[in-house]
Amino acid sequence: MKKIVEIEKQRRSKNRYTLRFDDGQWIGLLDELVIRHGLEVGKEVDSAQIALWAREDDTKKALEMGIRYLGYRSRSEKEMVDYLEKKGFDQDVIDDTLNKLRGYNYIDDLAFAKSWVNSRVLTKPMGKAMIKRELQFKGIDEEIIEESLELINEEKEESLAYNLAQKYGRRYRNLEPREQYYKIGQALARRGFDWGTIKGVLRKLNMDEYDE
């Protein structure tokens, strides 16, 4: 058994306390855990109890950090896992945190993917191929990716490409027509549009005559 010899409020965290034991061991806990478990100087505890308190503290801390991380923007499950791993949490704590976040509907990969697609359409137009690569990088399941990409039909993708082509056309207006053709085509390809879509857009701009 160990005896609590000191309970001190942490300077950097107003809602956390440091508990020190007579054998030199110490542990940091949230104030609510100190109160709930009736921890006070002189109380005797064993190592198993301390381990349980530490686990409970990690779980609460991971959830708080996860919610704070979501405060900046929505996240995929993979992003959340990567974040909590970098913060040093054990896998069982991460799993518990993900389950809680799913239960609160704070983490939902399908909603995340659809939101990502809509955001790209509105703020940074690009082809479905590029968006797919981004979602794959975010760890989104292939079936979810395909479902979310249904938000962009062929007509919509061509419209996005056409608007971008007009923008690039203004940028390259001082170049020779053939060079404009290749510059615009390359720019659209870098944005993830397939060659069929690009050719259709260039045809609308009356530039298909330079296709060799």
N, C-alpha and C positions, 0 to 999 in steps of 0.2 A: 504493500500500500504506500501511497505517497500523500503528503500533506501540502495543501495550498498555503504558501507563506506570504504571497503578495498578489494583489489584483490591482493593476495600474491601467488607467485609461491611456490609450495610444494618442500621441500628439498629432499624427498625420491623419488619423481616422477617428472621427468623433464618436462613431458607433461601434468601436472595437476596443477590447481590453486585452492586456497581456497578463496571463496567469503564470506565476512561478511556483515551483514545487521545492520541497526540502532537499531533493537530490540534485538540484541544479537544472532540471528540465523546465521548459517553458512552452507555452502555447498561446496563440492569438485566437480570440473568439469574438463573434458578434455579441453586442450587449444583450440581445434578446435570448441568446443561448445561456449566457451567464445567469440571467434572471430565471429562465424557464427551469434550469437544472439546479437552482438554488445554490450556486457556487459562491463560497465565501472563504475568507481566510480561516484556516484551522480545519477545514473540511478534508476528510481523508477519501481518496479515490484510488482506483487501480488503473493499470496501463490500458486494459481493455476499454474502460469507460472513456479515457482520454482519447483513444483512437476513434471511438464512435463520435465524440464531440468534434474531432478534427474533420472527420468525414462529413458530418452534418454541416459544419462551417464551410467546407469546400463547396458543397452542393448549393448552399445559399449564395455564396460569393460568385460561383460560376453563373447562376441564374441572373443575378444582378448585373454582372458584367455583360452577359449575353443580351439582356434587354437594353442596356446602354449602347451596345454595339449596333443594335437594330435601330437605335434612335437616329442614326445618320442616314440610313436608307435600308430597304429590305435586303435580306441576305438569303442565299441558297444554304441548304444543309451543309454542303461541303465547306462553304466559306465560314460558317459558324464553327464547324469541327476544327478547321485549320486555325481559327482564331483562338479557340479554347486550348488547343494543343500547345500553341505558342505561349500561352499564359501558364503552362505547366500543369494543367489539370489531368488527373488520371482518366483512363477511358471509361470506367464505370460512372464517374462523375459527369463526364461529357454526355454519355448515353442518357442519364437521368435528366440532364438539362435539356437535351433535344426533345425528349418525351414531354417535358413540361411546356416547352415552347410550342410544340405541335398542338398540345392540348389547349393552349391559349390562342391558337391560330396565328401565332407570331411568325412561325416558320411553315411555309407551304411552297414547295418547289414549283407546282403548276401555276399558282398565282404569281410567284416570282418571275417565272419564264414569260408569262403573258404580259406582265408589267414591263419586263425588259424589252420585249418585242415592240410594244406600244411606244415606249420611250425612244427607241431607236428610230421608229417611223417619224416621230414628231420632232426630235431634236438632233438626230445624227443619222440621216437616211443612209441605208446600205442594203445590199442584197441579202437574200435569205441565207446564202452560203456563209457569209461573214457572220451573220447573227448566230447561225448554228454553231460555228466554231467558238464564238464567245460563250454560248451557253454550255457547250461541252467543257470548256475551260472552267466554268463555274460548277462543274460536277453534276449537271442536270441529266437525268435519265433520257435515253434516246426517244422513248415513246412520248415523254412529256415535251421534249423539244419539237417533235413532229406535230403534236397537237397545238402547241403554242404558235408554230409557224403558219398554221392554217389561217391565222389572223391576216396574213398577207397573201392575197390571191395574185394570180398572174397579172391582172389589170393593175392592181395596186403597185406591184413591184415595178412594172413598166413605167407607171406614172412617177414613182420615186426616181427612177433612173433618168427619165426625160427631164425632170426638174433640175437634177444635178448636171446633166449634160448641158443644159442652157447656161447654168452657172459657170461651168468650165469653159463653155464657148465664149463667154464674155471675158474670161481670164486670158484665153489664148487668141483673142480676136486679131491681134497684130501679126500672128504667124501665117505662114502659107497654108492654104486650105488642106493640103495633104498632111502637113504636120499637125494641124488642128485635129484632123481626123484621128491620127494615132495618139495624140496627147489625151484627147477626150476618152477614147477607148481604153487606154491604159489606166486613166484615173478611175473610170467606172469599174474596171476589173479589180483594181486595188480595193474598191468598196464592196467587193463580193458579188457583183452582178455577173451572170453567166453570159457567154459570148452571143447566144441567141437573142437575149434581151438587149444587149449592147448594140448589135447590128440593127435591131428593130428601131431603137431610139435614134441611131445615126441616120437611118433611112428617113425618119420623120424630119430630121434636120437637113435633109437633102444632101447628105454627105456620103451616101453609100457608093457613089461613083468612084471613090478612092479605095474601095475594098479590092484587094488583089487576090 
